[in-house]
Amino acid sequence: MNINQIKADLRTLAKQDDEPLHVREIAKESLEAIEYLERELDKALAITSNKPQS
């Protein structure tokens, strides 16, 4: 299972009305955390790729 599949599953879970509210909230928060970490990783990679060679 890759990260895109996990994110898709979390999106689906967060929208399912037959799941308890706390489960949907946890899915939503987990998705937000993953997306935040992806953005931070992209920033870090951009910074390191723009560093001059020593």
N, CA and C of each residue as an Amber inpcrd file, in Angstrom:
protein
   162
   0.8550000  -1.1760000   0.0000000   0.0000000   0.0000000   0.0000000
   0.9000000   1.2380000   0.0000000   0.6180000   2.1580000  -0.8840000
   1.4350000   3.3650000  -0.9420000   0.7090000   4.5380000  -0.2860000
   1.3990000   5.6530000  -0.1600000   0.8610000   6.8130000   0.5480000
  -0.3950000   7.3570000  -0.1320000  -0.4410000   7.3200000  -1.4490000
  -1.6310000   7.8080000  -2.1500000  -2.8550000   6.9480000  -1.8510000
  -2.6610000   5.6550000  -1.7230000  -3.7620000   4.7610000  -1.3770000
  -4.2250000   5.0170000   0.0560000  -3.2780000   5.2290000   0.9530000
  -3.6220000   5.5260000   2.3440000  -4.4320000   6.8190000   2.4240000
  -3.9820000   7.8490000   1.6980000  -4.7030000   9.1170000   1.6990000
  -6.1050000   8.9490000   1.1260000  -6.2390000   8.1890000   0.0560000
  -7.5510000   7.9470000  -0.5430000  -8.4680000   7.2120000   0.4440000
  -7.9300000   6.2290000   1.1320000  -8.7210000   5.4910000   2.1130000
  -9.1480000   6.3930000   3.2710000  -8.2620000   7.2730000   3.7180000
  -8.6110000   8.2000000   4.7910000  -9.6900000   9.1820000   4.3400000
  -9.5880000   9.6640000   3.1030000 -10.6200000  10.5660000   2.5700000
 -11.9780000   9.8740000   2.5510000 -11.9780000   8.6320000   2.0850000
 -13.2240000   7.8560000   2.0310000 -13.7880000   7.6450000   3.4320000
 -12.9440000   7.2530000   4.3490000 -13.3680000   7.0010000   5.7220000
 -13.9210000   8.2680000   6.3710000 -13.2790000   9.3970000   6.1040000
 -13.7190000  10.6640000   6.6960000 -15.0970000  11.0840000   6.1990000
 -15.5060000  10.5900000   5.0360000 -16.7940000  10.9800000   4.4400000
 -17.9170000   9.9780000   4.7020000 -17.6060000   8.8520000   5.3070000
 -18.6200000   7.8090000   5.4780000 -19.5280000   8.1210000   6.6610000
 -20.7770000   8.3500000   6.3500000 -21.7540000   8.6880000   7.3810000
 -22.0500000   7.5330000   8.3330000 -21.7730000   6.3170000   7.8990000
 -22.0600000   5.1670000   8.7640000 -20.9580000   4.9290000   9.8010000
 -19.8820000   5.7130000   9.7370000 -18.8280000   5.6180000  10.7410000
 -19.1180000   6.6030000  11.8730000 -18.7310000   6.2610000  13.0990000
 -18.9080000   7.2050000  14.2040000 -18.1210000   8.4950000  13.9430000
 -18.6180000   9.5780000  14.5090000 -17.9950000  10.8820000  14.2940000
 -16.5230000  10.8790000  14.6900000 -16.1830000  10.2420000  15.8150000
 -14.7830000  10.2660000  16.2450000 -13.8760000   9.5430000  15.2460000
 -14.3760000   8.5170000  14.5970000 -13.5870000   7.8010000  13.5870000
 -13.3620000   8.7010000  12.3730000 -14.4090000   9.4030000  11.9540000
 -14.2820000  10.3210000  10.8110000 -13.3370000  11.4670000  11.1310000
 -13.3880000  11.9690000  12.3490000 -12.4950000  13.0560000  12.7580000
 -11.0390000  12.5830000  12.7840000 -10.8090000  11.3890000  13.3010000
  -9.4460000  10.8440000  13.3330000  -8.9250000  10.6610000  11.9150000
  -9.7520000  10.1810000  11.0120000  -9.3440000  10.0040000   9.6190000
  -8.9870000  11.3470000   8.9950000  -9.8230000  12.3580000   9.2520000
  -9.5720000  13.6910000   8.7110000  -8.2750000  14.2800000   9.2690000
  -8.0750000  14.1610000  10.5680000  -6.8610000  14.6850000  11.1940000
  -5.6180000  13.9360000  10.7140000  -5.7420000  12.6540000  10.5150000
  -4.6180000  11.8600000  10.0090000  -4.2420000  12.2970000   8.5990000
  -5.2440000  12.5140000   7.7730000  -5.0030000  12.9860000   6.4090000
  -4.3230000  14.3530000   6.4310000  -4.8120000  15.2460000   7.2750000
  -4.2050000  16.5720000   7.3880000  -2.7460000  16.4710000   7.8480000
  -2.4690000  15.5730000   8.7760000  -1.1020000  15.3940000   9.2690000
  -0.1850000  14.8670000   8.1690000  -0.6670000  13.9050000   7.4010000
   0.1310000  13.3660000   6.2980000   0.4240000  14.4550000   5.2750000
  -0.5960000  15.2290000   4.9190000  -0.4050000  16.3000000   3.9280000
   0.5540000  17.3730000   4.4510000   0.4700000  17.6800000   5.7390000
   1.3990000  18.6360000   6.3400000   2.8310000  18.1100000   6.2540000
   3.0230000  16.8590000   6.6000000   4.3610000  16.2700000   6.5440000
   4.8980000  16.2310000   5.1200000   4.0310000  15.9680000   4.1590000
   4.4630000  15.9890000   2.7630000   4.9380000  17.3840000   2.3540000
   4.1910000  18.4130000   2.7770000   4.5940000  19.7960000   2.4520000
   5.9290000  20.1430000   3.1090000   6.0970000  19.7480000   4.3640000
   7.3480000  20.0280000   5.0610000   8.5200000  19.2880000   4.4160000
   8.2950000  18.0670000   3.9910000   9.3330000  17.2970000   3.3130000
   9.7000000  17.9570000   1.9900000   8.6890000  18.4130000   1.2440000
   8.9540000  19.1150000  -0.0140000   9.7920000  20.3680000   0.2230000
   9.4720000  21.1090000   1.2870000  10.2470000  22.3110000   1.6220000
  11.6970000  21.9450000   1.9410000  11.8610000  20.9200000   2.7500000
  13.2080000  20.4950000   3.1390000  14.0040000  20.0250000   1.9280000
  13.3710000  19.3020000   1.0490000  14.0580000  18.8300000  -0.1540000
  14.4190000  19.9960000  -1.0650000  13.5460000  20.9920000  -1.1390000
  13.8300000  22.1700000  -1.9640000  15.0190000  22.9330000  -1.3970000
  15.0800000  23.0470000  -0.0910000  16.1920000  23.7550000   0.5480000
  17.5010000  23.0140000   0.3050000  17.4870000  21.7100000   0.4850000
  18.7370000  20.9570000   0.3170000  19.1730000  20.8890000  -1.1470000
  18.2190000  20.9010000  -2.0680000  18.6070000  20.8440000  -3.4790000
  19.1320000  22.1920000  -3.9740000  18.8080000  23.2730000  -3.2560000
  19.2800000  24.6030000  -3.6380000  20.5650000  24.9980000  -2.9160000
  21.0520000  24.1320000  -2.0220000  22.2950000  24.4320000  -1.3230000
  23.4660000  24.3590000  -2.2990000  24.3910000  25.3080000  -2.1980000
  25.6010000  25.2210000  -3.0460000  26.4640000  24.0280000  -2.6360000
  27.1060000  23.4530000  -3.5960000  27.9960000  22.3280000  -3.3190000
  29.2250000  22.8120000  -2.5840000  29.6560000  22.0820000  -1.5690000
  30.8640000  22.4550000  -0.8160000  32.0750000  21.7430000  -1.3550000
